[in-house]
Amino acid sequence: MEKRKRNISTWQLALMTAAAVISLRGLPMMAQEELTMFFYIFFATFLFLIPAALVGAELGSAFADKGGGVYTWVKEAFNRRMGFAAIFLQWIQNVVWYPTVLGFAAASIAYMIGRPDLAQNGMFVGLFSIIMYWFATWVTLKGTSIVSRITSQGFLLGTVLPGVVIIVMAIIWIVGKNPVSFEHIPSTVSQVVSVDAAQHVHPRLFPHISGMSDIAFLAGILLLFAGVEVHAVHAQEMKNPQKQFPAAMFLAALISFALFTFGSLAVAVVTPYDQINLQAGLLVTFQELFNHYHIGWLTNVMGLLVAFGALAGVMSWISGPSRGLLWTARDGQLPNFMQKTNKNGIQVHILIIQGCIVTVLSSLYMVMDDVSVAFFLLSALTIGLYLLMYMMMYASGIRLRYTQPDLPRNYRIPGGNLGMWLIAGIGFLAVLFSFAVTFFPPSQLPVGSPAFYTGLVVTGTVVFFAIPFIISFAMDKRKQKS
């Protein structure tokens, strides 16, 4: 029987993309930038999110029948080794990302049980992250049907609902003429406020940049908008991808922009600057709001919902990128034991290796003094790896216009080769700049020795980037011997 082609509407793809991109864990990071957040969100939306979506759509529609995602795109543009490096970076950045989002879930649970102090307890955050990750892996091994149910409910209940609640509550807070926190930022925080001749403090709309450390959060904010290319492969499932896909991407960008902007603004309105921290800041805001209106018990409810949303996010990603790695294993780029799947078709050995790496990285929470620093350090390392992959993706989009000009593409970036150079070029330069920023410690966090911070991020990025090439070299040697 012929398989019926599925048609995805513009609205459906917009929501799928928004679900992949939006995470409430980023609201405190943007709120810490106060009103300068508009600069960062604009940069991330228009110079990163939209170019990545459009280039991903063209590549996804061109190679839909071959599968493999970014592995196939980069392999076709350059070579198999570069393709493997790209899919490896997409996979490993997710592995490094898991402890950051699980740290956010741990903070949410701390507020749910009425022990907010545990949100800054490294031992609690580390152990929670490890236990919940292995639980999520166990659920994933049961098959995709149960995971899809959990993730769809988690997005609605744990991301959309709390996001809407915090925005509405902040509006009620302002209407009630309560103090607006971003109007009372200490004058010493020169990145986000300016002081006039009369010594009045004014929030900045554009960040004060005296060095790269002042905009180090740019890389972390960019990570919040990453992942849009994952759904680019669905472009060919639309009736009219040439018109519908860009419309869906702009709609997803608008939803992401609105929830991130108003949600972050809500945190900045309610929460005093010195109380915003990267993994518990959202719950601090909920606590402030609900206690003020004598409905403090709702903080516990929101803690549960937000944690559920974060865990659902982990489950939605846990098998995806590792599936791409399974594809490369079947293509001979990894040892045969990496091809092992269970009766549900889930890649067992890859998920176990993934879990071991997450366990080691989550242990950082237990050994570092400041959990916020550990949180941001993991984020900085994650975005550095992901941005390398995006640079390869943009370069592939441009190169394939010349090496395979006649390749059928259900969606094409308009404007011919010049249009591709413009869109992919803007994306590449934005990513390259953000990549450079990841190596500078943020001036807003007590990182201790800047040299140690930079050394750790540089070492981690170099080691992770070198691994796929070492594996490829070793596999080629093995093939030659056999």
C-alpha positions in Angstrom: 0.0 0.0 0.0 1.4 3.4 -0.9 2.4 5.5 2.0 0.4 8.7 2.1 2.5 11.9 2.2 2.0 13.9 5.3 1.3 17.6 4.9 2.5 19.9 7.7 0.8 23.3 8.0 2.6 26.6 8.4 1.3 26.9 12.0 2.2 23.3 12.9 5.8 23.7 11.8 6.0 27.1 13.5 4.9 25.5 16.8 7.3 22.5 16.4 10.2 24.9 15.8 9.2 27.1 18.7 9.0 24.0 21.0 12.6 23.0 19.9 13.9 26.5 20.6 12.1 27.9 23.6 13.3 27.1 27.1 12.4 29.1 30.3 15.8 28.4 31.8 17.2 31.3 29.7 14.9 34.0 31.1 17.2 34.8 34.1 20.2 35.0 31.8 18.5 37.6 29.6 17.0 39.3 32.6 20.5 39.8 34.0 21.2 42.0 31.0 18.2 44.2 32.0 17.0 46.4 29.2 20.0 45.7 27.1 18.4 42.3 26.5 16.6 43.8 23.5 20.0 44.1 21.8 20.9 40.5 22.4 17.5 39.1 21.5 17.5 41.1 18.2 21.0 39.8 17.4 20.0 36.2 18.2 16.7 36.4 16.3 17.6 38.2 13.1 21.3 37.3 12.7 21.2 33.7 13.9 17.7 32.1 14.2 16.3 33.2 10.8 19.5 32.5 8.7 19.9 29.1 10.4 16.3 28.2 9.6 16.4 29.2 6.0 19.8 27.6 5.2 18.7 24.5 7.1 15.4 24.4 5.1 17.3 24.4 1.8 19.7 21.7 2.8 17.0 19.7 4.5 14.7 19.7 1.4 17.7 18.9 -0.9 18.7 15.7 1.0 15.4 14.6 2.5 15.6 11.2 0.8 19.1 10.6 2.1 18.5 11.3 5.8 21.3 11.8 8.2 20.7 15.6 8.8 23.7 17.7 9.1 26.0 14.7 8.6 24.7 14.3 5.0 24.7 18.0 4.3 28.3 18.6 5.2 29.5 15.3 3.8 28.0 16.2 0.4 29.5 19.7 0.5 33.0 18.7 1.7 33.8 15.1 2.6 32.8 12.3 4.9 35.2 13.2 7.7 33.9 16.8 7.9 30.3 15.4 7.9 31.2 13.2 10.8 32.8 16.1 12.6 29.6 18.2 12.1 27.2 15.5 13.4 29.5 14.7 16.3 29.5 18.4 17.4 25.7 18.5 17.2 25.6 15.4 19.4 28.3 16.4 21.9 26.9 19.9 22.4 23.7 18.3 23.4 25.5 16.0 25.8 27.2 19.1 27.4 23.8 21.0 27.4 22.0 18.3 29.5 23.6 19.2 32.9 22.7 22.9 32.4 19.0 22.3 31.8 19.0 19.6 34.5 20.6 22.2 36.9 17.6 24.4 36.1 15.2 21.5 36.8 17.0 20.9 40.1 16.5 24.5 41.2 12.8 24.2 40.3 12.4 21.1 42.4 14.2 22.9 45.3 11.5 25.5 45.2 8.7 22.9 44.8 9.7 21.2 48.1 10.1 24.5 49.9 13.9 24.4 50.1 15.1 27.2 47.8 18.5 27.1 49.5 19.2 23.7 47.7 19.2 25.5 44.4 22.7 26.8 45.3 23.8 23.5 46.8 26.2 21.9 44.3 25.8 18.4 45.8 22.0 18.5 45.5 22.1 19.9 41.9 24.8 17.5 40.8 23.1 14.4 42.2 19.7 15.4 40.9 21.1 16.0 37.4 22.7 12.6 37.3 19.8 10.6 38.7 17.2 12.4 36.4 19.3 12.0 33.3 19.6 8.2 33.8 15.8 8.1 34.4 15.2 10.0 31.2 17.5 7.6 29.4 15.6 4.6 30.8 12.3 6.1 29.6 13.8 6.8 26.1 14.9 3.2 25.8 11.2 2.3 26.1 10.5 3.8 22.6 9.5 7.1 21.0 5.7 6.9 21.6 6.0 7.4 25.4 8.6 10.1 24.9 6.5 12.0 22.4 3.6 12.1 24.8 5.7 13.4 27.7 7.5 16.1 25.6 4.3 17.5 24.1 2.6 17.8 27.5 5.8 19.1 29.0 6.1 21.9 26.5 2.5 23.1 27.1 2.4 22.6 30.9 6.1 23.3 31.7 7.0 26.0 29.2 4.1 27.8 27.7 1.9 27.9 30.9 4.6 29.2 33.3 5.8 31.6 30.6 2.3 33.1 30.2 1.7 33.2 34.0 4.9 35.1 34.7 4.1 37.7 32.0 0.5 38.2 33.2 1.7 38.4 36.9 4.3 41.0 36.0 1.7 43.1 34.2 -0.5 42.9 37.4 2.6 43.9 39.4 3.2 47.0 37.3 -0.5 48.0 37.2 -0.5 47.7 41.0 2.3 50.4 41.1 4.8 48.1 42.8 8.5 49.0 42.5 10.1 48.1 39.1 13.4 46.5 39.8 15.3 47.5 36.7 14.8 51.2 37.8 16.8 50.5 40.9 20.0 48.8 39.6 23.2 49.6 41.5 25.2 52.3 39.7 28.3 50.0 39.8 26.8 47.7 37.2 28.0 49.8 34.3 27.2 47.2 31.6 23.5 47.8 32.0 23.1 51.3 33.6 24.5 54.7 33.0 25.0 57.5 35.5 24.3 61.2 34.4 26.0 64.3 35.7 23.4 64.6 38.5 24.3 61.1 39.6 20.9 59.7 38.5 21.1 56.0 37.4 19.4 55.1 34.0 19.0 51.7 32.5 20.9 51.2 29.2 19.2 50.0 26.0 22.5 49.3 24.4 25.2 47.4 26.4 28.2 49.4 27.6 31.1 47.5 26.0 34.6 48.2 27.4 35.8 44.7 26.5 34.7 41.3 25.3 33.9 40.2 28.8 31.0 42.7 28.9 29.1 40.8 26.2 30.1 37.3 27.1 26.4 36.5 27.8 25.8 36.9 24.0 27.1 33.4 23.4 24.8 31.9 26.1 21.8 33.8 24.8 22.5 32.6 21.3 22.4 29.0 22.6 18.8 29.7 23.7 17.8 30.2 20.0 19.7 27.2 18.7 18.1 24.0 17.4 16.0 25.4 14.6 17.8 23.3 12.0 16.4 20.2 13.6 13.0 20.7 12.0 14.3 22.1 8.7 14.1 18.5 7.3 10.2 18.9 7.3 10.2 21.6 4.7 9.4 19.0 1.9 6.4 17.8 3.9 4.6 21.2 3.2 2.3 21.8 0.2 4.1 24.9 -0.8 7.5 25.0 1.0 8.8 28.0 -1.0 6.2 30.2 0.7 5.2 28.3 3.7 8.6 27.5 5.2 9.9 31.0 5.6 6.5 32.1 6.9 6.6 29.3 9.5 10.2 30.3 10.5 9.3 34.0 10.9 6.2 32.9 12.9 8.4 30.7 15.1 10.9 33.5 15.5 8.1 35.9 16.5 6.8 33.4 19.1 10.3 32.9 20.5 11.0 36.6 20.4 7.8 37.4 22.3 8.1 34.7 25.0 11.8 35.3 25.6 11.5 39.1 25.6 8.3 39.5 27.7 9.3 36.6 30.0 12.8 38.1 30.6 11.3 41.5 31.1 8.9 40.1 33.7 11.9 38.7 35.6 13.7 42.1 35.3 10.6 44.0 36.5 10.0 42.0 39.6 13.4 40.6 40.8 16.1 42.8 42.3 19.3 42.7 40.2 21.4 41.1 42.9 18.9 38.2 43.3 18.9 37.1 39.7 20.9 34.0 39.3 21.2 31.7 36.3 19.4 28.6 37.4 17.0 29.7 40.1 16.2 33.3 39.0 12.9 32.3 37.4 11.7 30.7 40.7 12.9 33.7 42.7 10.6 35.8 40.6 7.6 33.5 41.0 8.3 33.5 44.8 8.4 37.3 44.9 5.2 37.6 42.9 3.1 34.9 44.7 4.3 35.9 48.2 3.3 39.5 47.5 -0.2 38.5 46.6 -0.4 35.9 49.4 -0.6 32.9 47.2 2.9 31.6 48.0 1.8 27.9 47.5 1.7 28.6 43.8 5.5 28.8 43.8 5.6 25.1 44.7 3.2 24.3 41.8 5.3 26.4 39.3 8.4 24.7 40.5 6.9 21.3 39.6 5.6 22.5 36.2 8.9 24.2 35.3 10.9 21.1 36.3 8.5 18.9 34.2 9.0 21.2 31.3 12.8 21.0 31.6 12.8 17.2 31.9 10.5 16.9 28.9 13.0 19.1 27.0 15.8 16.7 27.9 13.7 13.7 26.7 12.8 15.4 23.5 16.5 15.8 22.6 18.0 12.7 24.2 17.5 10.4 21.3 17.5 12.9 18.4 21.1 13.9 17.9 22.3 10.5 19.0 20.2 9.1 16.1 22.3 11.1 13.7 25.4 9.5 15.3 23.8 6.0 14.7 23.5 7.0 11.1 27.3 7.6 10.9 27.9 4.3 12.6 26.0 2.5 9.9 28.0 4.4 7.3 31.2 3.0 8.7 32.4 6.1 10.6 32.2 4.5 14.1 32.9 1.0 15.4 30.3 -1.7 14.9 29.3 -1.9 18.5 27.9 1.7 18.2 25.2 0.4 15.8 23.6 -1.7 18.6 19.8 -1.0 18.9 17.2 -2.6 21.2 13.9 -4.1 20.2 12.4 -0.6 20.1 15.0 0.6 17.6 16.7 2.8 20.1 20.5 3.2 20.0 21.5 1.5 23.3 25.3 1.8 23.3 25.4 5.4 22.1 22.9 6.4 24.9 25.0 4.6 27.6 28.2 6.4 26.4 26.1 9.7 26.4 25.0 9.0 29.9 28.5 8.4 31.2 29.7 11.8 29.8 26.7 13.6 31.3 27.5 12.0 34.7 31.1 13.3 34.6 30.0 16.8 33.5 27.2 17.0 36.1 29.8 16.3 38.8 31.2 19.8 38.0 28.3 21.1 40.2 29.7 19.2 43.2 33.3 20.5 42.9 32.8 24.2 41.9 32.1 26.8 44.6 29.6 28.8 42.7 26.8 26.8 40.9 26.0 29.8 38.6 29.6 29.7 37.4 29.5 26.0 36.7 26.1 26.5 35.0 27.5 29.2 32.7 30.8 27.4 32.1 28.9 24.4 30.7 26.8 26.7 28.6 29.9 28.5 27.2 31.4 25.1 26.3 28.2 23.9 24.7 27.6 27.0 22.5 31.2 26.9 21.3 30.8 23.4 20.0 27.4 24.1 18.5 28.6 27.3 16.8 31.4 25.3 15.1 28.7 23.1 13.6 26.7 26.0 12.4 29.7 27.5 10.6 30.1 24.2 8.8 26.4 24.2 7.9 26.5 27.7 6.5 29.7 26.9 4.5 28.0 23.8 3.1 24.9 25.8 2.0 27.2 28.1 -0.1 29.5 25.4 -1.5 26.6 23.1 -2.6 25.2 26.0 -4.7 28.4 25.6 -6.8 29.2 21.9 -6.6 25.6 20.6 -7.0 23.7 23.5 -8.7 21.2 21.2 -10.3 20.3 19.3 -7.1 16.5 19.5 -6.7 15.6 21.7 -3.7 12.0 21.9 -2.6 12.9 25.1 -0.8 15.5 27.5 -2.2 16.7 30.7 -0.5 15.5 33.4 -3.0 17.9 35.6 -4.9 20.1 33.0 -6.5 23.7 32.4 -5.3 23.8 36.0 -4.1 20.8 35.4 -1.8 22.6 32.3 -0.4 25.8 34.3 0.2 23.9 37.1 1.9 21.8 34.8 4.2 24.5 32.2 5.0 27.2 35.0 5.1 25.3 37.0 7.7 24.7 33.8 9.8 28.3 32.7 9.5 29.7 36.1 10.6 27.3 36.3 13.5 28.2 32.8 14.6 32.0 33.5 14.2 31.7 36.6 16.4 29.7 34.8 19.0 32.2 31.9 18.9 35.0 34.3 19.7 33.0 35.8 22.6 32.7 32.3 24.3 36.4 32.4 25.3 36.0 35.5 27.5 34.7 35.2 31.1 31.5 37.2 31.7 32.2 40.3 33.8 28.8 39.7 35.5 29.9 36.4 37.2 32.6 35.7 39.8 34.6 33.3 37.7 37.8 33.7 39.8 40.8 33.5 37.5 39.9 34.7 34.0 42.9 32.7 32.6 41.6 29.5 34.2 38.1 30.1 32.8 39.4 30.8 29.3 41.9 27.9 29.5 39.1 25.5 30.5 36.8 26.6 27.6 39.6 26.5 25.1 40.8 23.1 26.2 37.3 21.7 26.2 36.5 23.1 22.7 39.8 21.9 21.2 39.5 18.4 22.8 35.9 17.9 21.7 36.6 19.2 18.2 39.6 16.9 17.8 37.8 13.8 18.8 35.8 13.1 15.6 38.9 13.6 13.4 40.9 11.2 15.7 38.1 8.6 15.4 37.9 9.0 11.6 41.7 8.6 11.4 41.6 5.4 13.6 38.6 4.0 11.6 40.4 4.5 8.3 43.5 2.8 9.7 41.4 -0.2 10.8 39.8 -0.4 7.3 43.2 -0.4 5.6 44.4 -3.3 7.9 41.3 -5.4 7.2 
